[in-house]
Amino acid sequence: MYLYQISAMAVLLSAAFYLVEPIYTRYIFAAGAAGMAVARLSQHDTSKNLRINRLMRLQKIAPLFIVGASYFMFKPHNQWIPLLLVAAFIELYTSFMISKEEQKDEIKRSR
């Protein structure tokens, strides 16, 4: 869990500072992307809810987009930006939907 959080902060900060110093931030972004991919892909789906499991599998795709974005950071064009936006959208969508489904499960259990 800490690996994912530290890697996500590295990705966020290096994406923000890419405009200032693009040479060094590429490597920080790539290391953060690799850390996010390792942390997310090593997670196991432990829920009995099929929707939550599906969302968690979808959540494992986002770091792969971020790894692709880190590859395109080393290219001369800004092709990494759309990949990073897609990954951010997937992360945002799945995090909200997982918490919503977990709340539904808690309500069902309390009845």
Contacts in CASP RR format, 6 or more apart in sequence:
PFRMAT RR
TARGET T0000
AUTHOR 0000-0000-0000
METHOD contacts of the structure
MODEL  1
MYLYQISAMAVLLSAAFYLVEPIYTRYIFAAGAAGMAVARLSQHDTSKNL
RINRLMRLQKIAPLFIVGASYFMFKPHNQWIPLLLVAAFIELYTSFMISK
EEQKDEIKRSR
1 39 0 8 1.000
3 35 0 8 1.000
3 38 0 8 1.000
3 39 0 8 1.000
4 35 0 8 1.000
4 36 0 8 1.000
4 39 0 8 1.000
4 40 0 8 1.000
7 31 0 8 1.000
7 32 0 8 1.000
7 33 0 8 1.000
7 34 0 8 1.000
7 35 0 8 1.000
7 36 0 8 1.000
7 39 0 8 1.000
8 32 0 8 1.000
8 36 0 8 1.000
10 28 0 8 1.000
10 29 0 8 1.000
10 31 0 8 1.000
10 32 0 8 1.000
11 29 0 8 1.000
11 32 0 8 1.000
11 33 0 8 1.000
11 36 0 8 1.000
11 66 0 8 1.000
13 28 0 8 1.000
14 25 0 8 1.000
14 26 0 8 1.000
14 28 0 8 1.000
14 29 0 8 1.000
14 32 0 8 1.000
15 25 0 8 1.000
15 29 0 8 1.000
15 84 0 8 1.000
17 25 0 8 1.000
18 25 0 8 1.000
18 26 0 8 1.000
18 29 0 8 1.000
18 73 0 8 1.000
22 73 0 8 1.000
26 70 0 8 1.000
26 73 0 8 1.000
26 74 0 8 1.000
29 69 0 8 1.000
29 70 0 8 1.000
29 73 0 8 1.000
30 70 0 8 1.000
30 73 0 8 1.000
32 70 0 8 1.000
33 63 0 8 1.000
33 66 0 8 1.000
33 67 0 8 1.000
33 68 0 8 1.000
33 69 0 8 1.000
33 70 0 8 1.000
34 67 0 8 1.000
34 70 0 8 1.000
35 63 0 8 1.000
36 63 0 8 1.000
36 66 0 8 1.000
37 63 0 8 1.000
37 64 0 8 1.000
37 66 0 8 1.000
37 67 0 8 1.000
39 63 0 8 1.000
40 59 0 8 1.000
40 60 0 8 1.000
40 62 0 8 1.000
40 63 0 8 1.000
41 60 0 8 1.000
41 63 0 8 1.000
43 56 0 8 1.000
43 60 0 8 1.000
45 52 0 8 1.000
45 53 0 8 1.000
45 56 0 8 1.000
45 57 0 8 1.000
47 53 0 8 1.000
47 56 0 8 1.000
49 101 0 8 1.000
49 105 0 8 1.000
51 97 0 8 1.000
51 101 0 8 1.000
52 98 0 8 1.000
52 101 0 8 1.000
52 102 0 8 1.000
52 105 0 8 1.000
55 94 0 8 1.000
55 97 0 8 1.000
55 98 0 8 1.000
55 101 0 8 1.000
56 94 0 8 1.000
56 98 0 8 1.000
58 90 0 8 1.000
58 94 0 8 1.000
59 90 0 8 1.000
59 91 0 8 1.000
59 94 0 8 1.000
59 95 0 8 1.000
59 98 0 8 1.000
61 90 0 8 1.000
62 87 0 8 1.000
62 88 0 8 1.000
62 90 0 8 1.000
62 91 0 8 1.000
62 94 0 8 1.000
63 87 0 8 1.000
65 83 0 8 1.000
65 84 0 8 1.000
65 86 0 8 1.000
65 87 0 8 1.000
65 90 0 8 1.000
66 83 0 8 1.000
66 84 0 8 1.000
66 87 0 8 1.000
68 80 0 8 1.000
68 83 0 8 1.000
69 80 0 8 1.000
69 81 0 8 1.000
69 83 0 8 1.000
69 84 0 8 1.000
69 87 0 8 1.000
70 80 0 8 1.000
71 80 0 8 1.000
72 79 0 8 1.000
72 80 0 8 1.000
72 83 0 8 1.000
73 80 0 8 1.000
END
